[in-house]
């Protein structure tokens, strides 16, 4: 089990990136949150089995139709178990 802090750069706002990320996280069974940032990036914090967290991170490199991902920054850390769902933060 791991935790990852992920920052997605590019055309990732106003393309339903957060909603699609939430759906993908639910499909994978991982927990955490996703949010738009003032600088135009999307941030997510995700926890779960390493293979499933990595699958979500891999998906973030392409994102949903309409997005253009330029860069994905990932910082992995220790699992905390604080999340019980995957939510969109506003």
N, CA, C and O of each residue as an XYZ file, in Angstrom:
360
protein
N       0.852     -1.183      0.000
C       0.000      0.000      0.000
C       0.897      1.245      0.000
O       1.882      1.329      0.734
N       0.518      2.202     -0.848
C       1.290      3.443     -0.945
C       0.360      4.645     -1.045
O      -0.845      4.516     -1.259
N       0.963      5.815     -0.882
C       0.292      7.098     -1.108
C       1.096      7.832     -2.158
O       2.324      7.750     -2.176
N       0.405      8.558     -3.041
C       1.095      9.373     -4.036
C       0.443     10.748     -4.111
O      -0.781     10.877     -4.121
N       1.288     11.764     -4.164
C       0.866     13.129     -4.446
C       1.202     13.374     -5.908
O       2.351     13.200     -6.313
N       0.214     13.777     -6.708
C       0.392     13.887     -8.148
C      -0.039     15.273     -8.601
O      -1.102     15.757     -8.212
N       0.788     15.914     -9.427
C       0.461     17.208    -10.020
C       0.500     17.050    -11.531
O       1.519     16.653    -12.097
N      -0.621     17.364    -12.184
C      -0.737     17.186    -13.636
C      -0.744     18.567    -14.285
O      -1.557     19.423    -13.937
N       0.160     18.770    -15.221
C       0.335     20.046    -15.906
C      -0.105     19.916    -17.362
O       0.032     18.858    -17.975
N      -0.631     21.001    -17.898
C      -1.061     21.034    -19.300
C      -2.464     21.604    -19.394
O      -2.903     22.366    -18.532
N      -3.162     21.221    -20.460
C      -4.572     21.619    -20.601
C      -5.396     20.571    -19.868
O      -5.864     19.601    -20.463
N      -5.566     20.783    -18.570
C      -6.198     19.774    -17.728
C      -7.371     20.320    -16.914
O      -7.957     19.602    -16.105
N      -7.707     21.581    -17.127
C      -8.903     22.130    -16.503
C      -9.917     22.436    -17.598
O      -9.550     22.709    -18.740
N     -11.198     22.386    -17.235
C     -12.309     22.602    -18.172
C     -12.408     21.505    -19.220
O     -12.945     21.731    -20.305
N     -11.896     20.318    -18.909
C     -11.996     19.156    -19.805
C     -12.494     17.929    -19.025
O     -12.333     16.794    -19.473
N     -13.100     18.171    -17.857
C     -13.648     17.115    -16.997
C     -12.576     16.154    -16.477
O     -12.853     14.981    -16.227
N     -11.357     16.660    -16.318
C     -10.257     15.831    -15.827
C     -10.569     15.279    -14.446
O     -10.334     14.100    -14.180
N     -11.101     16.130    -13.558
C     -11.395     15.672    -12.191
C     -12.456     14.571    -12.183
O     -12.295     13.563    -11.495
N     -13.524     14.754    -12.935
C     -14.605     13.760    -12.969
C     -14.117     12.432    -13.530
O     -14.457     11.370    -13.009
N     -13.326     12.492    -14.587
C     -12.788     11.258    -15.172
C     -11.775     10.592    -14.236
O     -11.704      9.365    -14.164
N     -11.000     11.399    -13.527
C     -10.055     10.847    -12.551
C     -10.807     10.134    -11.439
O     -10.412      9.048    -11.014
N     -11.890     10.740    -10.966
C     -12.697     10.112     -9.928
C     -13.268      8.774    -10.418
O     -13.222      7.783     -9.689
N     -13.797      8.736    -11.629
C     -14.345      7.488    -12.182
C     -13.274      6.408    -12.284
O     -13.515      5.252    -11.937
N     -12.087      6.789    -12.762
C     -10.983      5.839    -12.889
C     -10.554      5.329    -11.509
O     -10.284      4.140    -11.341
N     -10.494      6.227    -10.525
C     -10.123      5.826     -9.167
C     -11.153      4.850     -8.607
O     -10.785      3.852     -7.988
N     -12.437      5.128     -8.818
C     -13.476      4.209     -8.349
C     -13.326      2.853     -9.017
O     -13.443      1.819     -8.360
N     -13.064      2.850    -10.342
C     -12.878      1.584    -11.067
C     -11.712      0.774    -10.494
O     -11.778     -0.451    -10.399
N     -10.648      1.480    -10.114
C      -9.452      0.818     -9.583
C      -9.583      0.471     -8.097
O      -8.846     -0.373     -7.588
N     -10.510      1.115     -7.414
C     -10.672      0.864     -5.980
C      -9.636      1.548     -5.113
O      -9.249      1.020     -4.071
N      -9.175      2.740     -5.543
C      -8.228      3.511     -4.738
C      -8.951      4.707     -4.127
O     -10.030      5.090     -4.580
N      -8.347      5.291     -3.099
C      -8.993      6.350     -2.336
C      -8.152      7.614     -2.314
O      -6.931      7.564     -2.458
N      -8.825      8.759     -2.131
C      -8.129     10.033     -2.046
C      -8.988     11.164     -2.551
O     -10.200     11.178     -2.337
N      -8.358     12.122     -3.228
C      -9.092     13.268     -3.758
C      -8.362     13.868     -4.953
O      -7.180     13.606     -5.176
N      -9.099     14.686     -5.723
C      -8.558     15.402     -6.876
C      -9.114     16.817     -6.846
O     -10.266     17.023     -6.463
N      -8.299     17.806     -7.251
C      -8.719     19.203     -7.204
C      -8.032     20.022     -8.293
O      -6.900     19.733     -8.680
N      -8.733     21.051     -8.785
C      -8.129     22.053     -9.650
C      -7.338     23.017     -8.774
O      -7.738     23.326     -7.652
N      -6.221     23.484     -9.297
C      -5.405     24.473     -8.591
C      -5.458     25.809     -9.327
O      -5.735     25.845    -10.526
N      -5.198     26.897     -8.624
C      -5.246     28.242     -9.190
C      -4.251     28.433    -10.338
O      -4.470     29.272    -11.211
N      -3.159     27.660    -10.341
C      -2.138     27.811    -11.388
C      -2.470     27.032    -12.665
O      -1.664     27.002    -13.595
N      -3.661     26.396    -12.720
C      -4.071     25.663    -13.914
C      -3.753     24.180    -13.894
O      -4.098     23.459    -14.831
N      -3.103     23.718    -12.842
C      -2.793     22.294    -12.732
C      -3.937     21.564    -12.031
O      -4.847     22.183    -11.479
N      -3.868     20.251    -12.067
C      -4.761     19.400    -11.289
C      -3.885     18.618    -10.312
O      -2.855     18.064    -10.697
N      -4.298     18.577     -9.058
C      -3.580     17.847     -8.026
C      -4.438     16.695     -7.551
O      -5.654     16.825     -7.411
N      -3.790     15.557     -7.303
C      -4.507     14.469     -6.659
C      -3.619     13.817     -5.628
O      -2.396     13.764     -5.757
N      -4.283     13.323     -4.596
C      -3.643     12.514     -3.569
C      -4.376     11.187     -3.606
O      -5.601     11.145     -3.494
N      -3.632     10.107     -3.762
C      -4.255      8.793     -3.930
C      -3.534      7.762     -3.086
O      -2.308      7.779     -2.975
N      -4.313      6.855     -2.488
C      -3.763      5.768     -1.690
C      -4.385      4.452     -2.113
O      -5.533      4.400     -2.556
N      -3.607      3.390     -1.969
C      -4.097      2.050     -2.244
C      -2.953      1.119     -2.575
O      -1.789      1.449     -2.350
N      -3.285     -0.057     -3.113
C      -2.241     -0.985     -3.537
C      -1.352     -0.336     -4.601
O      -1.841      0.379     -5.476
N      -0.064     -0.589     -4.520
C       0.896      0.072     -5.414
C       0.533     -0.097     -6.888
O       0.623      0.860     -7.657
N       0.125     -1.300     -7.292
C      -0.177     -1.511     -8.709
C      -1.379     -0.682     -9.160
O      -1.414     -0.229    -10.305
N      -2.357     -0.477     -8.289
C      -3.544      0.300     -8.644
C      -3.261      1.796     -8.613
O      -3.748      2.537     -9.468
N      -2.484      2.243     -7.642
C      -2.073      3.650     -7.603
C      -1.245      3.963     -8.852
O      -1.444      5.000     -9.485
N      -0.327      3.077     -9.203
C       0.488      3.296    -10.404
C      -0.355      3.286    -11.668
O      -0.044      4.010    -12.614
N      -1.420      2.481    -11.711
C      -2.309      2.462    -12.879
C      -3.024      3.804    -13.026
O      -3.191      4.293    -14.144
N      -3.447      4.402    -11.918
C      -4.079      5.717    -11.993
C      -3.077      6.769    -12.434
O      -3.408      7.634    -13.245
N      -1.867      6.710    -11.918
C      -0.821      7.654    -12.331
C      -0.536      7.493    -13.825
O      -0.400      8.490    -14.534
N      -0.445      6.270    -14.304
C      -0.231      6.033    -15.739
C      -1.350      6.655    -16.559
O      -1.094      7.279    -17.589
N      -2.590      6.489    -16.110
C      -3.731      7.067    -16.818
C      -3.620      8.596    -16.863
O      -3.985      9.212    -17.864
N      -3.119      9.210    -15.788
C      -2.986     10.670    -15.723
C      -2.061     11.222    -16.795
O      -2.172     12.395    -17.153
N      -1.151     10.407    -17.315
C      -0.245     10.874    -18.360
C      -0.975     11.158    -19.673
O      -0.466     11.910    -20.504
N      -2.142     10.581    -19.872
C      -2.926     10.878    -21.075
C      -4.214     11.607    -20.722
O      -4.615     12.527    -21.435
N      -4.874     11.211    -19.627
C      -6.098     11.870    -19.200
C      -7.255     11.620    -20.136
O      -7.167     10.785    -21.036
N      -8.351     12.347    -19.926
C      -9.538     12.147    -20.757
C      -9.395     12.830    -22.115
O      -8.503     13.653    -22.325
N     -10.281     12.473    -23.017
C     -10.341     13.136    -24.325
C     -10.518     14.635    -24.103
O     -11.316     15.056    -23.266
N      -9.775     15.429    -24.853
C      -9.846     16.879    -24.729
C      -8.742     17.467    -23.884
O      -8.480     18.668    -23.958
N      -8.090     16.647    -23.084
C      -6.978     17.150    -22.272
C      -5.667     16.995    -23.033
O      -5.541     16.165    -23.933
N      -4.704     17.810    -22.650
C      -3.340     17.698    -23.163
C      -2.415     17.741    -21.960
O      -2.239     18.792    -21.343
N      -1.828     16.609    -21.629
C      -0.960     16.521    -20.459
C       0.478     16.767    -20.903
O       1.021     16.038    -21.733
N       1.079     17.802    -20.337
C       2.471     18.134    -20.645
C       3.447     17.454    -19.689
O       4.543     17.055    -20.081
N       3.028     17.329    -18.421
C       3.939     16.773    -17.417
C       3.131     16.260    -16.234
O       2.097     16.825    -15.878
N       3.619     15.179    -15.629
C       3.017     14.627    -14.413
C       4.133     14.483    -13.379
O       5.088     13.734    -13.580
N       3.996     15.211    -12.272
C       4.964     15.116    -11.180
C       4.384     14.202    -10.104
O       3.228     14.355     -9.711
N       5.182     13.262     -9.634
C       4.716     12.281     -8.658
C       5.671     12.236     -7.478
O       6.889     12.177     -7.647
N       5.103     12.266     -6.288
C       5.875     12.097     -5.064
C       5.187     10.997     -4.263
O       4.076     11.190     -3.769
N       5.837      9.853     -4.132
C       5.250      8.725     -3.397
C       5.714      8.751     -1.949
O       6.845      9.127     -1.641
N       4.809      8.341     -1.071
C       5.138      8.314      0.353
C       4.413      7.152      1.018
O       3.861      6.281      0.347
N       4.424      7.154      2.339
C       3.847      6.055      3.116
C       2.330      6.131      3.146
O       1.755      7.213      3.264
N       1.701      5.002      3.041
C       0.260      4.844      3.144
C      -0.200      5.255      4.544
O       0.428      4.896      5.540
N      -1.310      6.018      4.614
C      -1.836      6.438      5.916
C      -3.199      5.833      6.227
O      -3.563      5.697      7.396
N      -3.955      5.470      5.197
C      -5.280      4.909      5.407
C      -6.335      5.916      5.825
O      -7.385      5.534      6.342
N      -6.068      7.208      5.606
C      -7.016      8.230      6.064
C      -8.229      8.391      5.155
O      -9.216      9.001      5.567
N      -8.187      7.866      3.936
C      -9.293      8.042      2.987
C     -10.145      6.778      2.896
O      -9.652      5.658      3.035
N     -11.442      6.994      2.656
C     -12.374      5.882      2.512
C     -13.213      5.992      1.248
O     -14.135      5.205      1.033
N     -12.887      6.980      0.408
C     -13.582      7.211     -0.858
C     -12.633      8.033     -1.726
O     -11.536      8.387     -1.295
N     -13.060      8.330     -2.943
C     -12.285      9.223     -3.793
C     -13.195     10.363     -4.187
O     -14.211     10.156     -4.850
N     -12.826     11.593     -3.771
C     -13.695     12.761     -3.938
C     -13.058     13.837     -4.797
O     -11.839     13.922     -4.943
N     -13.936     14.654     -5.358
C     -13.518     15.871     -6.049
C     -13.578     17.002     -5.034
O     -14.609     17.230     -4.401
N     -12.470     17.704     -4.885
C     -12.448     18.875     -3.998
C     -12.642     20.117     -4.840
O     -12.085     20.242     -5.931
N     -13.440     21.037     -4.318
C     -13.737     22.284     -5.038
C     -13.072     23.449     -4.352
O     -13.200     24.587     -4.804
